[in-house]
């Protein structure tokens, strides 16, 4: 099975019938969490993110949704129960949800590019990264900040240890050929950046140098068709 990155744009409105169908397919714990969100967009992102992962797993393994259960490590990273050979990671920001599915441990992060206080970088970035950030022109700094941030986040998510790994304890370094390396180089990891949409940055990390050359755009209609088909079979 090859590595795959799938992305989904969050719609402004989800039909109530479709929303309830999607909600019926997630775990009780996830359903309770989604119902507690105060903002509709937050609920949409959480629900569609879960649905996106479930659809990818169903498609790859040929299993029904009802057989999909997740385990979580002490840092909250989910893994697929009873299937050690398939790994995934999920991220969402603004209008986009992104998922990375692979046979290797992976991490992915997407961020909407917004104005930010650059003093944050001095606290969370390694000295080398902060130096490289300040070397950029003022007009380039915000975009470069999010490049570094998404790369760093993708790495700690691939490790599955969350912020127990201090962000300033390692550095992302761009080589002259635009390849990306990690310092110190204790982990054999690989990175790849993708163009998603204007004003967004996205980066992926894997413990094997196996990345899709392009990302797959899924529509909510495609998602609903596959999940509805599985749901109808379970009702027979």
ChimeraX commands (.cxc) that place a marker at each C-alpha (Angstrom):
marker #1 position 0.00,0.00,0.00 radius 0.5
marker #1 position 1.43,3.34,-1.01 radius 0.5
marker #1 position 1.38,6.44,1.14 radius 0.5
marker #1 position -1.53,8.79,0.54 radius 0.5
marker #1 position -2.44,12.31,1.62 radius 0.5
marker #1 position -6.11,13.25,1.32 radius 0.5
marker #1 position -7.56,16.69,1.91 radius 0.5
marker #1 position -11.10,17.95,2.35 radius 0.5
marker #1 position -12.41,21.52,2.32 radius 0.5
marker #1 position -14.89,22.12,5.13 radius 0.5
marker #1 position -18.24,23.32,3.75 radius 0.5
marker #1 position -19.99,26.34,5.19 radius 0.5
marker #1 position -23.12,24.28,5.88 radius 0.5
marker #1 position -23.72,20.54,6.17 radius 0.5
marker #1 position -27.27,19.34,5.64 radius 0.5
marker #1 position -28.82,18.22,8.94 radius 0.5
marker #1 position -29.60,14.72,7.61 radius 0.5
marker #1 position -26.03,14.27,6.39 radius 0.5
marker #1 position -24.62,15.66,9.63 radius 0.5
marker #1 position -26.65,13.23,11.73 radius 0.5
marker #1 position -25.65,10.31,9.52 radius 0.5
marker #1 position -21.98,11.21,9.93 radius 0.5
marker #1 position -22.45,11.62,13.65 radius 0.5
marker #1 position -23.96,8.14,13.90 radius 0.5
marker #1 position -20.77,6.60,12.49 radius 0.5
marker #1 position -18.28,7.89,15.07 radius 0.5
marker #1 position -17.60,6.48,18.51 radius 0.5
marker #1 position -19.72,7.49,21.50 radius 0.5
marker #1 position -16.74,9.34,22.97 radius 0.5
marker #1 position -16.13,11.30,19.79 radius 0.5
marker #1 position -19.83,12.06,19.43 radius 0.5
marker #1 position -19.96,13.49,22.95 radius 0.5
marker #1 position -16.89,15.63,22.26 radius 0.5
marker #1 position -18.35,16.95,19.01 radius 0.5
marker #1 position -21.65,17.79,20.69 radius 0.5
marker #1 position -19.82,19.90,23.25 radius 0.5
marker #1 position -18.29,22.26,20.70 radius 0.5
marker #1 position -19.78,25.74,20.91 radius 0.5
marker #1 position -18.82,26.73,17.37 radius 0.5
marker #1 position -20.37,24.91,14.43 radius 0.5
marker #1 position -17.14,25.09,12.40 radius 0.5
marker #1 position -15.22,23.32,15.19 radius 0.5
marker #1 position -17.82,20.54,15.23 radius 0.5
marker #1 position -17.64,20.24,11.44 radius 0.5
marker #1 position -13.85,19.93,11.47 radius 0.5
marker #1 position -13.84,17.27,14.20 radius 0.5
marker #1 position -16.62,15.26,12.60 radius 0.5
marker #1 position -15.31,15.41,9.03 radius 0.5
marker #1 position -11.78,14.63,10.21 radius 0.5
marker #1 position -12.97,11.41,11.83 radius 0.5
marker #1 position -15.05,10.58,8.75 radius 0.5
marker #1 position -12.10,11.22,6.44 radius 0.5
marker #1 position -9.88,8.78,8.35 radius 0.5
marker #1 position -12.62,6.16,8.52 radius 0.5
marker #1 position -13.25,6.41,4.79 radius 0.5
marker #1 position -9.55,6.03,4.01 radius 0.5
marker #1 position -9.28,2.97,6.28 radius 0.5
marker #1 position -12.42,1.37,4.79 radius 0.5
marker #1 position -11.09,1.95,1.27 radius 0.5
marker #1 position -7.64,0.53,2.00 radius 0.5
marker #1 position -8.54,-2.44,4.17 radius 0.5
marker #1 position -11.96,-3.31,2.79 radius 0.5
marker #1 position -13.51,-3.31,6.26 radius 0.5
marker #1 position -16.87,-1.90,7.39 radius 0.5
marker #1 position -16.98,1.22,9.51 radius 0.5
marker #1 position -18.39,-0.66,12.50 radius 0.5
marker #1 position -15.19,-2.72,12.77 radius 0.5
marker #1 position -12.97,0.37,13.03 radius 0.5
marker #1 position -11.81,1.22,16.54 radius 0.5
marker #1 position -8.95,3.37,17.70 radius 0.5
marker #1 position -6.42,3.11,20.50 radius 0.5
marker #1 position -4.67,6.15,21.95 radius 0.5
marker #1 position -1.20,6.37,23.44 radius 0.5
marker #1 position -0.43,8.35,26.59 radius 0.5
marker #1 position 0.01,11.51,24.52 radius 0.5
marker #1 position -3.32,11.13,22.72 radius 0.5
marker #1 position -2.06,9.93,19.32 radius 0.5
marker #1 position -4.59,7.52,17.78 radius 0.5
marker #1 position -3.70,4.21,16.15 radius 0.5
marker #1 position -5.90,1.68,14.42 radius 0.5
marker #1 position -6.77,-1.17,16.78 radius 0.5
marker #1 position -5.87,-4.68,15.60 radius 0.5
marker #1 position -3.91,-3.40,12.62 radius 0.5
marker #1 position -0.29,-2.47,13.28 radius 0.5
marker #1 position 0.60,-2.16,9.60 radius 0.5
marker #1 position -1.43,0.96,8.86 radius 0.5
marker #1 position -0.59,4.38,10.30 radius 0.5
marker #1 position -2.31,7.71,9.92 radius 0.5
marker #1 position -2.28,11.27,11.17 radius 0.5
marker #1 position -4.78,14.11,10.90 radius 0.5
marker #1 position -4.68,17.89,11.05 radius 0.5
marker #1 position -7.10,20.72,10.42 radius 0.5
marker #1 position -6.99,24.48,10.30 radius 0.5
marker #1 position -9.34,27.09,8.90 radius 0.5
marker #1 position -11.27,25.58,6.00 radius 0.5
marker #1 position -9.12,22.49,5.50 radius 0.5
marker #1 position -8.76,18.98,6.92 radius 0.5
marker #1 position -5.74,16.90,5.87 radius 0.5
marker #1 position -4.88,13.25,6.53 radius 0.5
marker #1 position -1.72,11.21,5.91 radius 0.5
marker #1 position -2.09,7.43,5.60 radius 0.5
marker #1 position 0.93,5.16,5.30 radius 0.5
marker #1 position 2.48,1.85,6.30 radius 0.5
marker #1 position 5.05,3.88,8.27 radius 0.5
marker #1 position 4.74,6.21,11.25 radius 0.5
marker #1 position 3.78,9.62,9.89 radius 0.5
marker #1 position 2.78,13.10,10.96 radius 0.5
marker #1 position 1.10,15.96,9.14 radius 0.5
marker #1 position 0.23,19.55,9.95 radius 0.5
marker #1 position -1.68,22.30,8.19 radius 0.5
marker #1 position -1.95,25.90,9.34 radius 0.5
marker #1 position -3.80,28.91,8.07 radius 0.5
marker #1 position -1.31,31.75,7.58 radius 0.5
marker #1 position -2.32,34.64,9.79 radius 0.5
marker #1 position -0.57,37.62,11.32 radius 0.5
marker #1 position 1.42,36.52,14.34 radius 0.5
marker #1 position 3.64,38.00,17.02 radius 0.5
marker #1 position 7.15,36.96,15.98 radius 0.5
marker #1 position 8.24,36.96,19.62 radius 0.5
marker #1 position 6.55,33.56,19.82 radius 0.5
marker #1 position 9.33,32.21,17.62 radius 0.5
marker #1 position 12.01,33.14,20.15 radius 0.5
marker #1 position 10.30,30.93,22.72 radius 0.5
marker #1 position 9.36,27.92,20.57 radius 0.5
marker #1 position 12.00,27.80,17.85 radius 0.5
marker #1 position 15.58,26.60,18.09 radius 0.5
marker #1 position 18.25,29.31,17.97 radius 0.5
marker #1 position 19.18,28.38,14.39 radius 0.5
marker #1 position 15.57,28.62,13.25 radius 0.5
marker #1 position 15.03,31.96,14.94 radius 0.5
marker #1 position 18.20,33.25,13.30 radius 0.5
marker #1 position 16.99,32.08,9.87 radius 0.5
marker #1 position 13.60,33.67,10.50 radius 0.5
marker #1 position 15.09,37.06,11.33 radius 0.5
marker #1 position 17.28,36.84,8.24 radius 0.5
marker #1 position 14.16,36.90,6.07 radius 0.5
marker #1 position 12.73,40.17,4.84 radius 0.5
marker #1 position 9.80,41.50,6.86 radius 0.5
marker #1 position 7.41,40.50,4.08 radius 0.5
marker #1 position 8.67,36.90,4.06 radius 0.5
marker #1 position 8.76,36.22,7.78 radius 0.5
marker #1 position 5.13,35.27,8.40 radius 0.5
marker #1 position 5.09,32.65,5.62 radius 0.5
marker #1 position 8.46,31.27,6.73 radius 0.5
marker #1 position 7.26,31.10,10.33 radius 0.5
marker #1 position 4.40,28.81,9.28 radius 0.5
marker #1 position 6.72,26.72,7.12 radius 0.5
marker #1 position 8.89,26.03,10.15 radius 0.5
marker #1 position 5.91,25.55,12.45 radius 0.5
marker #1 position 4.17,22.98,10.24 radius 0.5
marker #1 position 7.40,21.05,9.71 radius 0.5
marker #1 position 8.11,20.97,13.44 radius 0.5
marker #1 position 4.54,19.97,14.27 radius 0.5
marker #1 position 4.58,17.19,11.66 radius 0.5
marker #1 position 7.72,15.78,13.29 radius 0.5
marker #1 position 6.42,15.67,16.86 radius 0.5
marker #1 position 3.16,14.20,15.57 radius 0.5
marker #1 position 5.06,11.47,13.72 radius 0.5
marker #1 position 6.92,10.73,16.95 radius 0.5
marker #1 position 3.57,10.53,18.72 radius 0.5
marker #1 position 4.82,12.20,21.87 radius 0.5
marker #1 position 3.15,15.58,21.57 radius 0.5
marker #1 position 4.63,18.59,23.28 radius 0.5
marker #1 position 6.59,16.35,25.64 radius 0.5
marker #1 position 9.19,17.05,22.92 radius 0.5
marker #1 position 10.02,20.76,23.37 radius 0.5
marker #1 position 9.79,22.58,20.05 radius 0.5
marker #1 position 13.07,24.37,20.68 radius 0.5
marker #1 position 14.95,21.08,21.30 radius 0.5
marker #1 position 15.39,20.38,17.59 radius 0.5
marker #1 position 15.81,22.45,14.45 radius 0.5
marker #1 position 14.51,22.26,10.90 radius 0.5
marker #1 position 17.19,23.09,8.38 radius 0.5
marker #1 position 16.72,23.83,4.68 radius 0.5
marker #1 position 19.57,22.64,2.48 radius 0.5
marker #1 position 20.72,24.42,-0.67 radius 0.5
marker #1 position 18.73,21.96,-2.81 radius 0.5
marker #1 position 15.60,22.71,-0.70 radius 0.5
marker #1 position 15.74,19.31,0.96 radius 0.5
marker #1 position 14.85,19.43,4.65 radius 0.5
marker #1 position 16.85,17.91,7.48 radius 0.5
marker #1 position 16.53,17.65,11.23 radius 0.5
marker #1 position 19.13,18.75,13.77 radius 0.5
marker #1 position 20.29,16.96,15.82 radius 0.5
marker #1 position 19.95,14.06,13.40 radius 0.5
marker #1 position 19.22,11.32,15.93 radius 0.5
marker #1 position 16.03,10.28,14.12 radius 0.5
marker #1 position 16.05,9.09,10.51 radius 0.5
marker #1 position 13.07,11.11,9.36 radius 0.5
marker #1 position 12.03,12.71,6.10 radius 0.5
marker #1 position 9.94,15.76,5.29 radius 0.5
marker #1 position 7.88,17.02,2.38 radius 0.5
marker #1 position 5.92,20.23,1.91 radius 0.5
marker #1 position 2.78,20.52,-0.20 radius 0.5
marker #1 position 0.89,23.41,-1.77 radius 0.5
marker #1 position -2.68,23.23,-0.51 radius 0.5
marker #1 position -4.37,26.60,-1.00 radius 0.5
marker #1 position -3.50,30.30,-0.81 radius 0.5
marker #1 position -2.71,31.40,2.74 radius 0.5
marker #1 position -2.11,27.85,4.02 radius 0.5
marker #1 position 1.06,25.91,4.78 radius 0.5
marker #1 position 1.20,22.13,4.97 radius 0.5
marker #1 position 4.02,19.75,5.82 radius 0.5
marker #1 position 4.35,15.99,6.21 radius 0.5
marker #1 position 6.89,13.87,8.07 radius 0.5
marker #1 position 7.59,10.15,7.75 radius 0.5
marker #1 position 10.08,7.64,9.11 radius 0.5
marker #1 position 10.49,6.38,5.54 radius 0.5
marker #1 position 11.20,8.46,2.46 radius 0.5
marker #1 position 7.86,7.52,0.94 radius 0.5
marker #1 position 5.50,10.38,0.16 radius 0.5
marker #1 position 2.80,10.77,-2.48 radius 0.5
marker #1 position 3.85,13.10,-5.27 radius 0.5
marker #1 position 0.47,14.82,-5.12 radius 0.5
marker #1 position -2.37,15.18,-2.67 radius 0.5
marker #1 position -5.85,13.74,-3.25 radius 0.5
marker #1 position -8.75,16.19,-2.99 radius 0.5
marker #1 position -11.93,14.58,-1.71 radius 0.5
marker #1 position -15.29,16.30,-1.76 radius 0.5
marker #1 position -17.81,15.95,1.03 radius 0.5
marker #1 position -20.15,14.39,-1.57 radius 0.5
marker #1 position -17.63,11.58,-2.22 radius 0.5
marker #1 position -17.21,11.10,1.50 radius 0.5
marker #1 position -20.95,10.87,2.07 radius 0.5
marker #1 position -21.47,8.39,-0.77 radius 0.5
marker #1 position -18.95,5.90,0.60 radius 0.5
marker #1 position -19.99,6.30,4.22 radius 0.5
marker #1 position -23.69,6.19,3.34 radius 0.5
marker #1 position -23.17,2.98,1.40 radius 0.5
marker #1 position -21.45,1.35,4.38 radius 0.5
marker #1 position -24.11,2.66,6.76 radius 0.5
marker #1 position -26.92,1.25,4.58 radius 0.5
marker #1 position -25.29,-2.18,4.51 radius 0.5
marker #1 position -25.12,-2.25,8.29 radius 0.5
marker #1 position -28.84,-1.53,8.47 radius 0.5
marker #1 position -29.82,-4.51,6.28 radius 0.5
marker link #1:1,2 radius 0.2
marker link #1:2,3 radius 0.2
marker link #1:3,4 radius 0.2
marker link #1:4,5 radius 0.2
marker link #1:5,6 radius 0.2
marker link #1:6,7 radius 0.2
marker link #1:7,8 radius 0.2
marker link #1:8,9 radius 0.2
marker link #1:9,10 radius 0.2
marker link #1:10,11 radius 0.2
marker link #1:11,12 radius 0.2
marker link #1:12,13 radius 0.2
marker link #1:13,14 radius 0.2
marker link #1:14,15 radius 0.2
marker link #1:15,16 radius 0.2
marker link #1:16,17 radius 0.2
marker link #1:17,18 radius 0.2
marker link #1:18,19 radius 0.2
marker link #1:19,20 radius 0.2
marker link #1:20,21 radius 0.2
marker link #1:21,22 radius 0.2
marker link #1:22,23 radius 0.2
marker link #1:23,24 radius 0.2
marker link #1:24,25 radius 0.2
marker link #1:25,26 radius 0.2
marker link #1:26,27 radius 0.2
marker link #1:27,28 radius 0.2
marker link #1:28,29 radius 0.2
marker link #1:29,30 radius 0.2
marker link #1:30,31 radius 0.2
marker link #1:31,32 radius 0.2
marker link #1:32,33 radius 0.2
marker link #1:33,34 radius 0.2
marker link #1:34,35 radius 0.2
marker link #1:35,36 radius 0.2
marker link #1:36,37 radius 0.2
marker link #1:37,38 radius 0.2
marker link #1:38,39 radius 0.2
marker link #1:39,40 radius 0.2
marker link #1:40,41 radius 0.2
marker link #1:41,42 radius 0.2
marker link #1:42,43 radius 0.2
marker link #1:43,44 radius 0.2
marker link #1:44,45 radius 0.2
marker link #1:45,46 radius 0.2
marker link #1:46,47 radius 0.2
marker link #1:47,48 radius 0.2
marker link #1:48,49 radius 0.2
marker link #1:49,50 radius 0.2
marker link #1:50,51 radius 0.2
marker link #1:51,52 radius 0.2
marker link #1:52,53 radius 0.2
marker link #1:53,54 radius 0.2
marker link #1:54,55 radius 0.2
marker link #1:55,56 radius 0.2
marker link #1:56,57 radius 0.2
marker link #1:57,58 radius 0.2
marker link #1:58,59 radius 0.2
marker link #1:59,60 radius 0.2
marker link #1:60,61 radius 0.2
marker link #1:61,62 radius 0.2
marker link #1:62,63 radius 0.2
marker link #1:63,64 radius 0.2
marker link #1:64,65 radius 0.2
marker link #1:65,66 radius 0.2
marker link #1:66,67 radius 0.2
marker link #1:67,68 radius 0.2
marker link #1:68,69 radius 0.2
marker link #1:69,70 radius 0.2
marker link #1:70,71 radius 0.2
marker link #1:71,72 radius 0.2
marker link #1:72,73 radius 0.2
marker link #1:73,74 radius 0.2
marker link #1:74,75 radius 0.2
marker link #1:75,76 radius 0.2
marker link #1:76,77 radius 0.2
marker link #1:77,78 radius 0.2
marker link #1:78,79 radius 0.2
marker link #1:79,80 radius 0.2
marker link #1:80,81 radius 0.2
marker link #1:81,82 radius 0.2
marker link #1:82,83 radius 0.2
marker link #1:83,84 radius 0.2
marker link #1:84,85 radius 0.2
marker link #1:85,86 radius 0.2
marker link #1:86,87 radius 0.2
marker link #1:87,88 radius 0.2
marker link #1:88,89 radius 0.2
marker link #1:89,90 radius 0.2
marker link #1:90,91 radius 0.2
marker link #1:91,92 radius 0.2
marker link #1:92,93 radius 0.2
marker link #1:93,94 radius 0.2
marker link #1:94,95 radius 0.2
marker link #1:95,96 radius 0.2
marker link #1:96,97 radius 0.2
marker link #1:97,98 radius 0.2
marker link #1:98,99 radius 0.2
marker link #1:99,100 radius 0.2
marker link #1:100,101 radius 0.2
marker link #1:101,102 radius 0.2
marker link #1:102,103 radius 0.2
marker link #1:103,104 radius 0.2
marker link #1:104,105 radius 0.2
marker link #1:105,106 radius 0.2
marker link #1:106,107 radius 0.2
marker link #1:107,108 radius 0.2
marker link #1:108,109 radius 0.2
marker link #1:109,110 radius 0.2
marker link #1:110,111 radius 0.2
marker link #1:111,112 radius 0.2
marker link #1:112,113 radius 0.2
marker link #1:113,114 radius 0.2
marker link #1:114,115 radius 0.2
marker link #1:115,116 radius 0.2
marker link #1:116,117 radius 0.2
marker link #1:117,118 radius 0.2
marker link #1:118,119 radius 0.2
marker link #1:119,120 radius 0.2
marker link #1:120,121 radius 0.2
marker link #1:121,122 radius 0.2
marker link #1:122,123 radius 0.2
marker link #1:123,124 radius 0.2
marker link #1:124,125 radius 0.2
marker link #1:125,126 radius 0.2
marker link #1:126,127 radius 0.2
marker link #1:127,128 radius 0.2
marker link #1:128,129 radius 0.2
marker link #1:129,130 radius 0.2
marker link #1:130,131 radius 0.2
marker link #1:131,132 radius 0.2
marker link #1:132,133 radius 0.2
marker link #1:133,134 radius 0.2
marker link #1:134,135 radius 0.2
marker link #1:135,136 radius 0.2
marker link #1:136,137 radius 0.2
marker link #1:137,138 radius 0.2
marker link #1:138,139 radius 0.2
marker link #1:139,140 radius 0.2
marker link #1:140,141 radius 0.2
marker link #1:141,142 radius 0.2
marker link #1:142,143 radius 0.2
marker link #1:143,144 radius 0.2
marker link #1:144,145 radius 0.2
marker link #1:145,146 radius 0.2
marker link #1:146,147 radius 0.2
marker link #1:147,148 radius 0.2
marker link #1:148,149 radius 0.2
marker link #1:149,150 radius 0.2
marker link #1:150,151 radius 0.2
marker link #1:151,152 radius 0.2
marker link #1:152,153 radius 0.2
marker link #1:153,154 radius 0.2
marker link #1:154,155 radius 0.2
marker link #1:155,156 radius 0.2
marker link #1:156,157 radius 0.2
marker link #1:157,158 radius 0.2
marker link #1:158,159 radius 0.2
marker link #1:159,160 radius 0.2
marker link #1:160,161 radius 0.2
marker link #1:161,162 radius 0.2
marker link #1:162,163 radius 0.2
marker link #1:163,164 radius 0.2
marker link #1:164,165 radius 0.2
marker link #1:165,166 radius 0.2
marker link #1:166,167 radius 0.2
marker link #1:167,168 radius 0.2
marker link #1:168,169 radius 0.2
marker link #1:169,170 radius 0.2
marker link #1:170,171 radius 0.2
marker link #1:171,172 radius 0.2
marker link #1:172,173 radius 0.2
marker link #1:173,174 radius 0.2
marker link #1:174,175 radius 0.2
marker link #1:175,176 radius 0.2
marker link #1:176,177 radius 0.2
marker link #1:177,178 radius 0.2
marker link #1:178,179 radius 0.2
marker link #1:179,180 radius 0.2
marker link #1:180,181 radius 0.2
marker link #1:181,182 radius 0.2
marker link #1:182,183 radius 0.2
marker link #1:183,184 radius 0.2
marker link #1:184,185 radius 0.2
marker link #1:185,186 radius 0.2
marker link #1:186,187 radius 0.2
marker link #1:187,188 radius 0.2
marker link #1:188,189 radius 0.2
marker link #1:189,190 radius 0.2
marker link #1:190,191 radius 0.2
marker link #1:191,192 radius 0.2
marker link #1:192,193 radius 0.2
marker link #1:193,194 radius 0.2
marker link #1:194,195 radius 0.2
marker link #1:195,196 radius 0.2
marker link #1:196,197 radius 0.2
marker link #1:197,198 radius 0.2
marker link #1:198,199 radius 0.2
marker link #1:199,200 radius 0.2
marker link #1:200,201 radius 0.2
marker link #1:201,202 radius 0.2
marker link #1:202,203 radius 0.2
marker link #1:203,204 radius 0.2
marker link #1:204,205 radius 0.2
marker link #1:205,206 radius 0.2
marker link #1:206,207 radius 0.2
marker link #1:207,208 radius 0.2
marker link #1:208,209 radius 0.2
marker link #1:209,210 radius 0.2
marker link #1:210,211 radius 0.2
marker link #1:211,212 radius 0.2
marker link #1:212,213 radius 0.2
marker link #1:213,214 radius 0.2
marker link #1:214,215 radius 0.2
marker link #1:215,216 radius 0.2
marker link #1:216,217 radius 0.2
marker link #1:217,218 radius 0.2
marker link #1:218,219 radius 0.2
marker link #1:219,220 radius 0.2
marker link #1:220,221 radius 0.2
marker link #1:221,222 radius 0.2
marker link #1:222,223 radius 0.2
marker link #1:223,224 radius 0.2
marker link #1:224,225 radius 0.2
marker link #1:225,226 radius 0.2
marker link #1:226,227 radius 0.2
marker link #1:227,228 radius 0.2
marker link #1:228,229 radius 0.2
marker link #1:229,230 radius 0.2
marker link #1:230,231 radius 0.2
marker link #1:231,232 radius 0.2
marker link #1:232,233 radius 0.2
marker link #1:233,234 radius 0.2
marker link #1:234,235 radius 0.2
marker link #1:235,236 radius 0.2
view
